């Protein structure tokens, strides 16, 4: 809980009493590797702050192809925003890629926190803006970057995630095949003839 307290204190100005009350609304949940936090079609009843571990959010097309939308590590949040806010079936799956620990918050408790601590809305706004910026960058890179640019951008933006995921997972995120990704990596690592 100390990690989460620090996270909150870095983003909003709260008293110790407010902080303790905010934190008390969260529940600790351990999620084993390969276990799902959420499956498509279910309603997302909780959002979660990642204390430790790694998750992937993904969508599966009608032909069974998995497309990884995002990863989440320590100090990140997981959940299906639309499903959580509107209590409708989720479109995405969220699965642990490592043994993980999260702090979960129910929709009811989040709404109550807004009432009891208006400052909590500021934290939610900051997190929503952060998620929107990441989503916007993801869309722009998907439609405007070459595969090589997407790969190099990923390494630069997410140096803590890159070593923890497989080539298959990275290829799915980048929207390329594993074979193409392997060729791309070899091409980038190949020493130039001029040097």
FENSUL-V153955 format. One line per field, one symbol per residue. burial: + if it has 24 or more other C-alpha atoms within 12 Angstrom, else -. A space follows every 10 residues. Layout:
burial = ???
//
This chain:
burial = +--++-++-- -+-+----+- -++-++--+- +----+++++ --++++++++ +++++++++- -----+++++ ++++++++++ +-++-----+ ++++++++-+ +++++++-++ --+---+--+ --++--+--- -------+-- -+----++-+ +--+------ ++--+-+-++ ++++++---- +--+------ -----
//
